[in-house]
Amino acid sequence: MMQLLGSPASPFVRKVLVTLRETDQLDQIEFVEVATTPTKSAPEVTVAHALKKIPALVRPDGCTLYDSRVITRFFDARAKGNLYPERNIWEVLTLEATGDGIMEAAVLMVYESRVRPEDKQFDGWVEAQWSKVENALDALSKLWMSHLYGPLDAGQIAVGCALGYLDFRHGGRDWRKGRDGLAGWYAEFSKRDAMQATSPA
């Protein structure tokens, strides 16, 4: 059986778990929960992932797959799903990259306070990461709302998991302010069974 290495708190891992549920493949993997940080990788992750990150999908009949975008596309193809539709594949991939970029910046903000020594933390760098998040949120609000309300795809899943992570780790920053449309979409999207089942909160 395939093994998915990850932490439920990771938005990238959540994205894979949501995909597994949406494509009805959760029973096809063994989820191996690991505790890992940029400065102290779990031994399982070090062996499985060349860059020592999560998620990693260990397959008995092939190479280990990473990162999250590779894994989600693998599972969609395996299920003959439609999360990466050819008719608008570039839009879907760009939207997924936007969601992943929000996650990355938000995770780096957490690492700055949790992993870096206090005397080496830099507030300006943290705010620069948040500026990336806000710029992406504004782009979603202005350019992507019609797509977000379309048929389910990998881009929507990435954005949904990204917004969920902002609530989980950066709730005090109130990403919804001035973005009523995006907030309304997320309120509905987060009701999906796959999102409810994978919520880290």
Biotite code that builds the C-alpha atoms (Angstrom):
import biotite.structure as struc

atoms = struc.array([
    struc.Atom([0.000, 0.000, 0.000], chain_id="A", res_id=1, res_name="MET", atom_name="CA", element="C"),
    struc.Atom([1.153, 3.542, -0.715], chain_id="A", res_id=2, res_name="MET", atom_name="CA", element="C"),
    struc.Atom([2.187, 5.660, 2.267], chain_id="A", res_id=3, res_name="GLN", atom_name="CA", element="C"),
    struc.Atom([1.530, 9.379, 2.508], chain_id="A", res_id=4, res_name="LEU", atom_name="CA", element="C"),
    struc.Atom([3.983, 11.073, 4.866], chain_id="A", res_id=5, res_name="LEU", atom_name="CA", element="C"),
    struc.Atom([2.735, 14.294, 6.360], chain_id="A", res_id=6, res_name="GLY", atom_name="CA", element="C"),
    struc.Atom([1.227, 16.333, 9.149], chain_id="A", res_id=7, res_name="SER", atom_name="CA", element="C"),
    struc.Atom([-2.485, 17.230, 9.322], chain_id="A", res_id=8, res_name="PRO", atom_name="CA", element="C"),
    struc.Atom([-1.481, 20.807, 10.192], chain_id="A", res_id=9, res_name="ALA", atom_name="CA", element="C"),
    struc.Atom([0.316, 21.289, 6.869], chain_id="A", res_id=10, res_name="SER", atom_name="CA", element="C"),
    struc.Atom([-1.853, 22.987, 4.228], chain_id="A", res_id=11, res_name="PRO", atom_name="CA", element="C"),
    struc.Atom([0.065, 21.142, 1.506], chain_id="A", res_id=12, res_name="PHE", atom_name="CA", element="C"),
    struc.Atom([-0.714, 17.804, 3.120], chain_id="A", res_id=13, res_name="VAL", atom_name="CA", element="C"),
    struc.Atom([-4.319, 18.857, 3.583], chain_id="A", res_id=14, res_name="ARG", atom_name="CA", element="C"),
    struc.Atom([-4.535, 19.597, -0.128], chain_id="A", res_id=15, res_name="LYS", atom_name="CA", element="C"),
    struc.Atom([-3.566, 15.997, -0.867], chain_id="A", res_id=16, res_name="VAL", atom_name="CA", element="C"),
    struc.Atom([-5.999, 14.619, 1.711], chain_id="A", res_id=17, res_name="LEU", atom_name="CA", element="C"),
    struc.Atom([-8.840, 16.698, 0.253], chain_id="A", res_id=18, res_name="VAL", atom_name="CA", element="C"),
    struc.Atom([-7.968, 15.411, -3.209], chain_id="A", res_id=19, res_name="THR", atom_name="CA", element="C"),
    struc.Atom([-7.982, 11.834, -1.949], chain_id="A", res_id=20, res_name="LEU", atom_name="CA", element="C"),
    struc.Atom([-11.439, 12.320, -0.488], chain_id="A", res_id=21, res_name="ARG", atom_name="CA", element="C"),
    struc.Atom([-12.810, 14.120, -3.522], chain_id="A", res_id=22, res_name="GLU", atom_name="CA", element="C"),
    struc.Atom([-11.580, 11.297, -5.785], chain_id="A", res_id=23, res_name="THR", atom_name="CA", element="C"),
    struc.Atom([-12.651, 8.544, -3.358], chain_id="A", res_id=24, res_name="ASP", atom_name="CA", element="C"),
    struc.Atom([-9.158, 7.125, -2.847], chain_id="A", res_id=25, res_name="GLN", atom_name="CA", element="C"),
    struc.Atom([-8.541, 7.671, 0.855], chain_id="A", res_id=26, res_name="LEU", atom_name="CA", element="C"),
    struc.Atom([-8.587, 3.926, 1.480], chain_id="A", res_id=27, res_name="ASP", atom_name="CA", element="C"),
    struc.Atom([-5.809, 3.481, -1.084], chain_id="A", res_id=28, res_name="GLN", atom_name="CA", element="C"),
    struc.Atom([-3.121, 4.997, 1.156], chain_id="A", res_id=29, res_name="ILE", atom_name="CA", element="C"),
    struc.Atom([-1.722, 4.650, 4.645], chain_id="A", res_id=30, res_name="GLU", atom_name="CA", element="C"),
    struc.Atom([-1.323, 8.060, 6.231], chain_id="A", res_id=31, res_name="PHE", atom_name="CA", element="C"),
    struc.Atom([1.908, 8.230, 8.244], chain_id="A", res_id=32, res_name="VAL", atom_name="CA", element="C"),
    struc.Atom([1.885, 11.252, 10.529], chain_id="A", res_id=33, res_name="GLU", atom_name="CA", element="C"),
    struc.Atom([5.323, 12.773, 11.031], chain_id="A", res_id=34, res_name="VAL", atom_name="CA", element="C"),
    struc.Atom([6.709, 15.683, 13.031], chain_id="A", res_id=35, res_name="ALA", atom_name="CA", element="C"),
    struc.Atom([9.212, 17.621, 10.955], chain_id="A", res_id=36, res_name="THR", atom_name="CA", element="C"),
    struc.Atom([10.617, 21.154, 10.737], chain_id="A", res_id=37, res_name="THR", atom_name="CA", element="C"),
    struc.Atom([13.074, 22.910, 8.399], chain_id="A", res_id=38, res_name="PRO", atom_name="CA", element="C"),
    struc.Atom([15.818, 22.420, 10.979], chain_id="A", res_id=39, res_name="THR", atom_name="CA", element="C"),
    struc.Atom([14.944, 18.905, 12.126], chain_id="A", res_id=40, res_name="LYS", atom_name="CA", element="C"),
    struc.Atom([13.489, 16.589, 9.525], chain_id="A", res_id=41, res_name="SER", atom_name="CA", element="C"),
    struc.Atom([11.794, 13.354, 10.529], chain_id="A", res_id=42, res_name="ALA", atom_name="CA", element="C"),
    struc.Atom([13.917, 10.322, 9.554], chain_id="A", res_id=43, res_name="PRO", atom_name="CA", element="C"),
    struc.Atom([11.128, 8.941, 7.352], chain_id="A", res_id=44, res_name="GLU", atom_name="CA", element="C"),
    struc.Atom([10.965, 12.215, 5.449], chain_id="A", res_id=45, res_name="VAL", atom_name="CA", element="C"),
    struc.Atom([14.734, 12.412, 5.014], chain_id="A", res_id=46, res_name="THR", atom_name="CA", element="C"),
    struc.Atom([14.726, 8.975, 3.404], chain_id="A", res_id=47, res_name="VAL", atom_name="CA", element="C"),
    struc.Atom([11.657, 9.550, 1.229], chain_id="A", res_id=48, res_name="ALA", atom_name="CA", element="C"),
    struc.Atom([11.988, 13.145, 0.026], chain_id="A", res_id=49, res_name="HIS", atom_name="CA", element="C"),
    struc.Atom([15.192, 14.519, -1.495], chain_id="A", res_id=50, res_name="ALA", atom_name="CA", element="C"),
    struc.Atom([14.369, 17.974, -0.093], chain_id="A", res_id=51, res_name="LEU", atom_name="CA", element="C"),
    struc.Atom([13.239, 16.650, 3.310], chain_id="A", res_id=52, res_name="LYS", atom_name="CA", element="C"),
    struc.Atom([9.732, 18.095, 3.019], chain_id="A", res_id=53, res_name="LYS", atom_name="CA", element="C"),
    struc.Atom([6.144, 16.961, 3.335], chain_id="A", res_id=54, res_name="ILE", atom_name="CA", element="C"),
    struc.Atom([4.014, 15.647, 1.781], chain_id="A", res_id=55, res_name="PRO", atom_name="CA", element="C"),
    struc.Atom([5.759, 12.664, 0.230], chain_id="A", res_id=56, res_name="ALA", atom_name="CA", element="C"),
    struc.Atom([3.971, 9.711, -1.366], chain_id="A", res_id=57, res_name="LEU", atom_name="CA", element="C"),
    struc.Atom([5.924, 6.481, -1.013], chain_id="A", res_id=58, res_name="VAL", atom_name="CA", element="C"),
    struc.Atom([4.860, 3.961, -3.647], chain_id="A", res_id=59, res_name="ARG", atom_name="CA", element="C"),
    struc.Atom([5.814, 0.274, -3.543], chain_id="A", res_id=60, res_name="PRO", atom_name="CA", element="C"),
    struc.Atom([5.871, 0.080, -7.347], chain_id="A", res_id=61, res_name="ASP", atom_name="CA", element="C"),
    struc.Atom([7.547, 3.355, -8.287], chain_id="A", res_id=62, res_name="GLY", atom_name="CA", element="C"),
    struc.Atom([9.523, 6.359, -7.156], chain_id="A", res_id=63, res_name="CYS", atom_name="CA", element="C"),
    struc.Atom([8.400, 8.460, -4.218], chain_id="A", res_id=64, res_name="THR", atom_name="CA", element="C"),
    struc.Atom([6.338, 11.409, -5.436], chain_id="A", res_id=65, res_name="LEU", atom_name="CA", element="C"),
    struc.Atom([6.588, 15.018, -4.251], chain_id="A", res_id=66, res_name="TYR", atom_name="CA", element="C"),
    struc.Atom([5.611, 17.931, -4.034], chain_id="A", res_id=67, res_name="ASP", atom_name="CA", element="C"),
    struc.Atom([1.897, 18.356, -3.351], chain_id="A", res_id=68, res_name="SER", atom_name="CA", element="C"),
    struc.Atom([1.112, 19.408, -6.938], chain_id="A", res_id=69, res_name="ARG", atom_name="CA", element="C"),
    struc.Atom([2.681, 16.244, -8.293], chain_id="A", res_id=70, res_name="VAL", atom_name="CA", element="C"),
    struc.Atom([0.839, 14.063, -5.788], chain_id="A", res_id=71, res_name="ILE", atom_name="CA", element="C"),
    struc.Atom([-2.576, 15.617, -6.388], chain_id="A", res_id=72, res_name="THR", atom_name="CA", element="C"),
    struc.Atom([-2.179, 15.310, -10.125], chain_id="A", res_id=73, res_name="ARG", atom_name="CA", element="C"),
    struc.Atom([-1.098, 11.678, -9.739], chain_id="A", res_id=74, res_name="PHE", atom_name="CA", element="C"),
    struc.Atom([-4.205, 10.821, -7.748], chain_id="A", res_id=75, res_name="PHE", atom_name="CA", element="C"),
    struc.Atom([-6.484, 12.678, -10.129], chain_id="A", res_id=76, res_name="ASP", atom_name="CA", element="C"),
    struc.Atom([-5.013, 10.804, -13.099], chain_id="A", res_id=77, res_name="ALA", atom_name="CA", element="C"),
    struc.Atom([-5.217, 7.527, -11.206], chain_id="A", res_id=78, res_name="ARG", atom_name="CA", element="C"),
    struc.Atom([-8.928, 8.066, -10.543], chain_id="A", res_id=79, res_name="ALA", atom_name="CA", element="C"),
    struc.Atom([-9.505, 9.332, -14.089], chain_id="A", res_id=80, res_name="LYS", atom_name="CA", element="C"),
    struc.Atom([-10.868, 12.436, -12.427], chain_id="A", res_id=81, res_name="GLY", atom_name="CA", element="C"),
    struc.Atom([-11.387, 15.935, -13.720], chain_id="A", res_id=82, res_name="ASN", atom_name="CA", element="C"),
    struc.Atom([-9.485, 18.100, -11.258], chain_id="A", res_id=83, res_name="LEU", atom_name="CA", element="C"),
    struc.Atom([-7.019, 19.041, -14.016], chain_id="A", res_id=84, res_name="TYR", atom_name="CA", element="C"),
    struc.Atom([-9.297, 19.484, -17.043], chain_id="A", res_id=85, res_name="PRO", atom_name="CA", element="C"),
    struc.Atom([-7.490, 19.951, -20.342], chain_id="A", res_id=86, res_name="GLU", atom_name="CA", element="C"),
    struc.Atom([-10.004, 22.546, -21.546], chain_id="A", res_id=87, res_name="ARG", atom_name="CA", element="C"),
    struc.Atom([-8.575, 25.143, -19.140], chain_id="A", res_id=88, res_name="ASN", atom_name="CA", element="C"),
    struc.Atom([-5.494, 23.438, -17.739], chain_id="A", res_id=89, res_name="ILE", atom_name="CA", element="C"),
    struc.Atom([-3.337, 26.579, -17.668], chain_id="A", res_id=90, res_name="TRP", atom_name="CA", element="C"),
    struc.Atom([-5.900, 28.484, -15.642], chain_id="A", res_id=91, res_name="GLU", atom_name="CA", element="C"),
    struc.Atom([-6.230, 25.576, -13.206], chain_id="A", res_id=92, res_name="VAL", atom_name="CA", element="C"),
    struc.Atom([-2.465, 25.250, -12.785], chain_id="A", res_id=93, res_name="LEU", atom_name="CA", element="C"),
    struc.Atom([-2.063, 29.003, -12.296], chain_id="A", res_id=94, res_name="THR", atom_name="CA", element="C"),
    struc.Atom([-4.818, 29.087, -9.699], chain_id="A", res_id=95, res_name="LEU", atom_name="CA", element="C"),
    struc.Atom([-3.247, 26.110, -7.931], chain_id="A", res_id=96, res_name="GLU", atom_name="CA", element="C"),
    struc.Atom([0.117, 27.881, -7.953], chain_id="A", res_id=97, res_name="ALA", atom_name="CA", element="C"),
    struc.Atom([-1.547, 30.952, -6.431], chain_id="A", res_id=98, res_name="THR", atom_name="CA", element="C"),
    struc.Atom([-3.025, 28.886, -3.619], chain_id="A", res_id=99, res_name="GLY", atom_name="CA", element="C"),
    struc.Atom([0.286, 27.136, -3.056], chain_id="A", res_id=100, res_name="ASP", atom_name="CA", element="C"),
    struc.Atom([2.092, 30.479, -2.997], chain_id="A", res_id=101, res_name="GLY", atom_name="CA", element="C"),
    struc.Atom([-0.235, 31.759, -0.276], chain_id="A", res_id=102, res_name="ILE", atom_name="CA", element="C"),
    struc.Atom([0.442, 28.605, 1.727], chain_id="A", res_id=103, res_name="MET", atom_name="CA", element="C"),
    struc.Atom([4.200, 28.934, 1.299], chain_id="A", res_id=104, res_name="GLU", atom_name="CA", element="C"),
    struc.Atom([4.314, 32.549, 2.452], chain_id="A", res_id=105, res_name="ALA", atom_name="CA", element="C"),
    struc.Atom([2.009, 31.820, 5.397], chain_id="A", res_id=106, res_name="ALA", atom_name="CA", element="C"),
    struc.Atom([4.072, 28.805, 6.470], chain_id="A", res_id=107, res_name="VAL", atom_name="CA", element="C"),
    struc.Atom([7.290, 30.831, 6.275], chain_id="A", res_id=108, res_name="LEU", atom_name="CA", element="C"),
    struc.Atom([5.726, 33.387, 8.606], chain_id="A", res_id=109, res_name="MET", atom_name="CA", element="C"),
    struc.Atom([5.070, 30.633, 11.141], chain_id="A", res_id=110, res_name="VAL", atom_name="CA", element="C"),
    struc.Atom([8.614, 29.292, 10.800], chain_id="A", res_id=111, res_name="TYR", atom_name="CA", element="C"),
    struc.Atom([10.065, 32.731, 11.474], chain_id="A", res_id=112, res_name="GLU", atom_name="CA", element="C"),
    struc.Atom([8.568, 32.780, 14.977], chain_id="A", res_id=113, res_name="SER", atom_name="CA", element="C"),
    struc.Atom([8.749, 29.070, 15.772], chain_id="A", res_id=114, res_name="ARG", atom_name="CA", element="C"),
    struc.Atom([12.053, 27.973, 14.296], chain_id="A", res_id=115, res_name="VAL", atom_name="CA", element="C"),
    struc.Atom([14.334, 31.003, 14.022], chain_id="A", res_id=116, res_name="ARG", atom_name="CA", element="C"),
    struc.Atom([16.010, 32.167, 17.280], chain_id="A", res_id=117, res_name="PRO", atom_name="CA", element="C"),
    struc.Atom([14.266, 35.201, 18.720], chain_id="A", res_id=118, res_name="GLU", atom_name="CA", element="C"),
    struc.Atom([17.277, 37.484, 18.342], chain_id="A", res_id=119, res_name="ASP", atom_name="CA", element="C"),
    struc.Atom([17.439, 36.676, 14.625], chain_id="A", res_id=120, res_name="LYS", atom_name="CA", element="C"),
    struc.Atom([13.752, 37.178, 13.790], chain_id="A", res_id=121, res_name="GLN", atom_name="CA", element="C"),
    struc.Atom([12.989, 39.985, 11.335], chain_id="A", res_id=122, res_name="PHE", atom_name="CA", element="C"),
    struc.Atom([9.548, 41.592, 11.397], chain_id="A", res_id=123, res_name="ASP", atom_name="CA", element="C"),
    struc.Atom([10.141, 43.233, 8.028], chain_id="A", res_id=124, res_name="GLY", atom_name="CA", element="C"),
    struc.Atom([10.615, 39.837, 6.418], chain_id="A", res_id=125, res_name="TRP", atom_name="CA", element="C"),
    struc.Atom([7.412, 38.547, 8.029], chain_id="A", res_id=126, res_name="VAL", atom_name="CA", element="C"),
    struc.Atom([5.465, 41.527, 6.747], chain_id="A", res_id=127, res_name="GLU", atom_name="CA", element="C"),
    struc.Atom([6.945, 41.036, 3.294], chain_id="A", res_id=128, res_name="ALA", atom_name="CA", element="C"),
    struc.Atom([5.534, 37.504, 3.288], chain_id="A", res_id=129, res_name="GLN", atom_name="CA", element="C"),
    struc.Atom([2.145, 38.806, 4.372], chain_id="A", res_id=130, res_name="TRP", atom_name="CA", element="C"),
    struc.Atom([2.282, 41.377, 1.580], chain_id="A", res_id=131, res_name="SER", atom_name="CA", element="C"),
    struc.Atom([2.581, 38.471, -0.878], chain_id="A", res_id=132, res_name="LYS", atom_name="CA", element="C"),
    struc.Atom([-0.456, 36.835, 0.713], chain_id="A", res_id=133, res_name="VAL", atom_name="CA", element="C"),
    struc.Atom([-2.517, 40.016, 0.489], chain_id="A", res_id=134, res_name="GLU", atom_name="CA", element="C"),
    struc.Atom([-1.516, 40.648, -3.116], chain_id="A", res_id=135, res_name="ASN", atom_name="CA", element="C"),
    struc.Atom([-2.585, 37.108, -4.029], chain_id="A", res_id=136, res_name="ALA", atom_name="CA", element="C"),
    struc.Atom([-5.870, 37.484, -2.140], chain_id="A", res_id=137, res_name="LEU", atom_name="CA", element="C"),
    struc.Atom([-6.602, 40.695, -4.020], chain_id="A", res_id=138, res_name="ASP", atom_name="CA", element="C"),
    struc.Atom([-5.866, 38.966, -7.316], chain_id="A", res_id=139, res_name="ALA", atom_name="CA", element="C"),
    struc.Atom([-8.226, 36.136, -6.410], chain_id="A", res_id=140, res_name="LEU", atom_name="CA", element="C"),
    struc.Atom([-10.946, 38.630, -5.524], chain_id="A", res_id=141, res_name="SER", atom_name="CA", element="C"),
    struc.Atom([-10.563, 40.650, -8.720], chain_id="A", res_id=142, res_name="LYS", atom_name="CA", element="C"),
    struc.Atom([-9.710, 38.041, -11.336], chain_id="A", res_id=143, res_name="LEU", atom_name="CA", element="C"),
    struc.Atom([-10.685, 34.562, -10.237], chain_id="A", res_id=144, res_name="TRP", atom_name="CA", element="C"),
    struc.Atom([-14.138, 34.607, -8.684], chain_id="A", res_id=145, res_name="MET", atom_name="CA", element="C"),
    struc.Atom([-15.956, 33.202, -11.723], chain_id="A", res_id=146, res_name="SER", atom_name="CA", element="C"),
    struc.Atom([-13.457, 30.345, -11.885], chain_id="A", res_id=147, res_name="HIS", atom_name="CA", element="C"),
    struc.Atom([-13.759, 29.651, -8.180], chain_id="A", res_id=148, res_name="LEU", atom_name="CA", element="C"),
    struc.Atom([-17.514, 29.262, -8.574], chain_id="A", res_id=149, res_name="TYR", atom_name="CA", element="C"),
    struc.Atom([-17.089, 26.853, -11.493], chain_id="A", res_id=150, res_name="GLY", atom_name="CA", element="C"),
    struc.Atom([-16.787, 23.046, -11.446], chain_id="A", res_id=151, res_name="PRO", atom_name="CA", element="C"),
    struc.Atom([-14.471, 21.649, -8.793], chain_id="A", res_id=152, res_name="LEU", atom_name="CA", element="C"),
    struc.Atom([-10.805, 21.550, -9.770], chain_id="A", res_id=153, res_name="ASP", atom_name="CA", element="C"),
    struc.Atom([-7.340, 21.408, -8.222], chain_id="A", res_id=154, res_name="ALA", atom_name="CA", element="C"),
    struc.Atom([-7.022, 25.190, -8.201], chain_id="A", res_id=155, res_name="GLY", atom_name="CA", element="C"),
    struc.Atom([-10.090, 25.577, -6.022], chain_id="A", res_id=156, res_name="GLN", atom_name="CA", element="C"),
    struc.Atom([-8.808, 22.927, -3.617], chain_id="A", res_id=157, res_name="ILE", atom_name="CA", element="C"),
    struc.Atom([-5.462, 24.725, -3.294], chain_id="A", res_id=158, res_name="ALA", atom_name="CA", element="C"),
    struc.Atom([-7.123, 28.076, -2.634], chain_id="A", res_id=159, res_name="VAL", atom_name="CA", element="C"),
    struc.Atom([-9.558, 26.547, -0.144], chain_id="A", res_id=160, res_name="GLY", atom_name="CA", element="C"),
    struc.Atom([-6.722, 24.925, 1.809], chain_id="A", res_id=161, res_name="CYS", atom_name="CA", element="C"),
    struc.Atom([-4.713, 28.143, 1.683], chain_id="A", res_id=162, res_name="ALA", atom_name="CA", element="C"),
    struc.Atom([-7.558, 30.203, 3.130], chain_id="A", res_id=163, res_name="LEU", atom_name="CA", element="C"),
    struc.Atom([-8.162, 27.559, 5.773], chain_id="A", res_id=164, res_name="GLY", atom_name="CA", element="C"),
    struc.Atom([-4.508, 27.808, 6.785], chain_id="A", res_id=165, res_name="TYR", atom_name="CA", element="C"),
    struc.Atom([-4.760, 31.578, 7.102], chain_id="A", res_id=166, res_name="LEU", atom_name="CA", element="C"),
    struc.Atom([-7.623, 31.075, 9.543], chain_id="A", res_id=167, res_name="ASP", atom_name="CA", element="C"),
    struc.Atom([-5.681, 28.366, 11.385], chain_id="A", res_id=168, res_name="PHE", atom_name="CA", element="C"),
    struc.Atom([-2.377, 30.197, 11.838], chain_id="A", res_id=169, res_name="ARG", atom_name="CA", element="C"),
    struc.Atom([-3.030, 33.863, 11.041], chain_id="A", res_id=170, res_name="HIS", atom_name="CA", element="C"),
    struc.Atom([-6.632, 34.452, 12.085], chain_id="A", res_id=171, res_name="GLY", atom_name="CA", element="C"),
    struc.Atom([-5.786, 37.737, 13.757], chain_id="A", res_id=172, res_name="GLY", atom_name="CA", element="C"),
    struc.Atom([-4.840, 39.323, 10.441], chain_id="A", res_id=173, res_name="ARG", atom_name="CA", element="C"),
    struc.Atom([-8.427, 39.130, 9.147], chain_id="A", res_id=174, res_name="ASP", atom_name="CA", element="C"),
    struc.Atom([-7.839, 38.241, 5.484], chain_id="A", res_id=175, res_name="TRP", atom_name="CA", element="C"),
    struc.Atom([-11.594, 38.634, 4.826], chain_id="A", res_id=176, res_name="ARG", atom_name="CA", element="C"),
    struc.Atom([-11.617, 42.416, 5.365], chain_id="A", res_id=177, res_name="LYS", atom_name="CA", element="C"),
    struc.Atom([-12.532, 44.110, 2.095], chain_id="A", res_id=178, res_name="GLY", atom_name="CA", element="C"),
    struc.Atom([-12.864, 40.768, 0.305], chain_id="A", res_id=179, res_name="ARG", atom_name="CA", element="C"),
    struc.Atom([-16.505, 39.858, 0.820], chain_id="A", res_id=180, res_name="ASP", atom_name="CA", element="C"),
    struc.Atom([-16.759, 37.894, -2.410], chain_id="A", res_id=181, res_name="GLY", atom_name="CA", element="C"),
    struc.Atom([-13.801, 35.663, -1.636], chain_id="A", res_id=182, res_name="LEU", atom_name="CA", element="C"),
    struc.Atom([-14.947, 35.253, 1.958], chain_id="A", res_id=183, res_name="ALA", atom_name="CA", element="C"),
    struc.Atom([-18.408, 34.193, 0.748], chain_id="A", res_id=184, res_name="GLY", atom_name="CA", element="C"),
    struc.Atom([-16.949, 31.652, -1.639], chain_id="A", res_id=185, res_name="TRP", atom_name="CA", element="C"),
    struc.Atom([-14.764, 30.175, 1.084], chain_id="A", res_id=186, res_name="TYR", atom_name="CA", element="C"),
    struc.Atom([-17.679, 29.981, 3.507], chain_id="A", res_id=187, res_name="ALA", atom_name="CA", element="C"),
    struc.Atom([-19.469, 27.708, 1.029], chain_id="A", res_id=188, res_name="GLU", atom_name="CA", element="C"),
    struc.Atom([-16.415, 25.774, -0.120], chain_id="A", res_id=189, res_name="PHE", atom_name="CA", element="C"),
    struc.Atom([-15.357, 24.969, 3.427], chain_id="A", res_id=190, res_name="SER", atom_name="CA", element="C"),
    struc.Atom([-18.662, 23.145, 3.943], chain_id="A", res_id=191, res_name="LYS", atom_name="CA", element="C"),
    struc.Atom([-17.601, 20.389, 1.553], chain_id="A", res_id=192, res_name="ARG", atom_name="CA", element="C"),
    struc.Atom([-17.258, 17.040, 3.313], chain_id="A", res_id=193, res_name="ASP", atom_name="CA", element="C"),
    struc.Atom([-13.613, 16.741, 2.283], chain_id="A", res_id=194, res_name="ALA", atom_name="CA", element="C"),
    struc.Atom([-12.813, 20.145, 3.774], chain_id="A", res_id=195, res_name="MET", atom_name="CA", element="C"),
    struc.Atom([-14.715, 19.470, 6.972], chain_id="A", res_id=196, res_name="GLN", atom_name="CA", element="C"),
    struc.Atom([-12.990, 16.112, 7.458], chain_id="A", res_id=197, res_name="ALA", atom_name="CA", element="C"),
    struc.Atom([-9.503, 17.580, 7.031], chain_id="A", res_id=198, res_name="THR", atom_name="CA", element="C"),
    struc.Atom([-9.830, 20.806, 9.006], chain_id="A", res_id=199, res_name="SER", atom_name="CA", element="C"),
    struc.Atom([-6.741, 21.267, 11.217], chain_id="A", res_id=200, res_name="PRO", atom_name="CA", element="C"),
    struc.Atom([-8.601, 23.405, 13.761], chain_id="A", res_id=201, res_name="ALA", atom_name="CA", element="C"),
])
